Amino acid sequence: MPEFRQNRATKEWVILSPSRGKRPHDFKQDHAARKDLPPYKDDCPFCAGNEKLTTEPVYTYPESGHWQVRIVPNKFAALQPDLGVTRSWVGTFLSAKGFGIADVVVESPLHNANPALMSLEEMAHVLRAYRYRQNEINKDNKINLVTIFRNHGPRAGTSLEHPHSQIIATPIVPPHVRYPIEQAVLHFDKYGSCVYCDMITEELRQSERIIIETDAFVALAPFAARSPFECRIYPKRHMASFVWIDDEEIVELASVLREVLGKIYFGLNDPDYNYIIRSSPIGDENTRHLHWYMVIIPKITTPAGFELGSGIYINTVAPEECASFLRQTKVTR
């Protein structure tokens, strides 16, 4: 029987219609044509030994010797850091120059590395690089929002095979980000608590959609998941911004993230996916109503006309079933 479900934080609705869809194991991807990648390609700008093909790095770990993670400015960025932020009118339309920062996080010196198969140490190196770079960008008073994300595979929007993620910083906080913040403020004003902390507490109480729980984090398929196998990782400790994660939590998050990605990799046969770190805008790092988290969205369905027209997504697999499937999926590395 179909069911409407509401995201408590954003007030967005989804339609859960499992009778229209498949069982969780039916979403396993067919990658018969996916080729095995070599550890090195001489024309790849991100491979170790080809550093001259990229711009000068803004971060390298370790600083000397063989690097494990590099962050370089994107050569083909949609935004440029040397422009102004003044807004102007074009008739009655508002415009501004394309100021912003766009970085590429090269996650490994190996061309064929995969985050789902990384060691705990390798994944922690990547997360530390994210934290370092976000802290540095936050010092620019022209920036208001830092978005950290990963596109894995063509359907997710990547054009380069080498494992990498991106950091884009903008002077604008768009409505897509601002609206949930406003809803979180309303919740705090009404109940005196963080809506995300309240959601985490309720998810843990119901326990049906939990994938992994550790001392500091919980990974789950959310109650109002918009698509099959959408996963979220929340810190249990209230933190509005990703920059507040400490060194011990970095390692624990690395463990949870690689485990969730591993379950998706083995359970669904390495589907394309996006992951995003949703963190507070700059200046709101200490607010009591916001809570950073990671969302992982496998690209195994495509939004159609109804979703695009109404903003209401139809999910054909119950998140409870997805969580159960992923809990039972064995990860072997």
Residue, then its C-alpha position, 0 to 999 in steps of 0.5 A: m500500500p502506498e504511503f506518504r512520509q515526511n522528512r521531519a527536518t525539511k518538511e519535504w514529502v516522499i511517496l513510498s510505493p514498494s508495490r511498484g518496485k523491486r526487492p532490494h537485491d534486484f537493484k544490484q547493478d549489471h556492470a558487465a562492460r565496466k573495465d578494470l582500471p590500471p593503477y597508473k595512466d600516463d595521461c591522467p593528471f591525478c596519478a602519482g608521477n603526473e603532478k605537473l599536469t595539475t595546478e599547484p596543490v593547496y594541500t598535500y599529505p604527507e608534505s614530503g615523500h610519497w603523497q597520499v592525498r592532494i588538493v588542487p584548484n580545479k583547472f576547469a572550475a565553474l567559479q573563479p577566486d579572483l572575481g568580486v562578489t558585488r551584485s548588480w541589476v540587469g534590468t529587474f534581474l539580479s546578477a553577480k560575477g562567478f566568484g568562488i573556490a573550486d578544489v579537487v581532492v585527489e584521494s589516492p595516488l593510485h588510478n584504480a583505488n576505490p573508497a569502498l575498498m580503501s584501508l581505514e587509514e586511507m579513508a581517514h587521510v581523505l576526511r582530514a583533508y576535507r576538514y583542513r581545507q574547509n577550515e582554510i576556506n572558512k577564513d575567506n570572508k567572501i565565502n558563505l557556504v562550503t560544499i564537499f561532495r563526491n561523484h562516483g561513476p558517469r551517472a553521478g556526474t564524474s568525467l575522470e576515473h581517478p578517485h577524487s572528490q570536490i570542494i566548492a565554496t560560494p558567496i551564496v547560500p541557495p534556497h535548497v540549503r537555506y530552506p531546511i535551515e529555516q525549518a530547523v530554526l522554527h523547530f528549535d524555537k518551538y521545541g528548544s531542541c535540534v531537529y536532527c538530534d531529535m530525529i537521530t534519537e527517534e531513529l535509534r529508538q525505532s531501530e528499524r532503519i539503522i545500518i551501523e551504530t558506533d559510539a559517535f556515529v549512526a548510519l541509517a536509511p532515513f524514514a523519508a528516503r527519497s530514493p532506494f538505498e539513500c543512506r545518511i551518517y549522523p554524528k551523535r554529538h551535536m555539531a553544526s559544522f563538519v569542522w568541529i569533528d575531532d581527530e578520534e571522530i575522524v577515524e570513527l567516521a572513516s570506519v563507518l563511511r568505508e563500511v557503508l560504501g563497502k556494503i553498497y559496493f558488494g551488495l549492489n555491485d559498485p553502483d554510481y553514487n553521490y555523497i555530500i557533506r551537509s554542513s552549516p554555512i560559514g558563521d553558523e558553526n556554533t548554532r544549536h539548531l543545525h547538525w552536519y551529516m553525510v548523505i549517500i545517494p546511489k544512482i539506481t533510479t532516475p527522477a521522472g516528470f512527477e518528481l521534477g514537477s512536484g518535488i515529491y519523490i517516489n521511492t519504490v523500496a522501503p528504507e526498512e528493507c534497504a537497511s536490512f539488506l545492507r546490514q546483512t551484506k558482508v564486506t570483504r577487502 
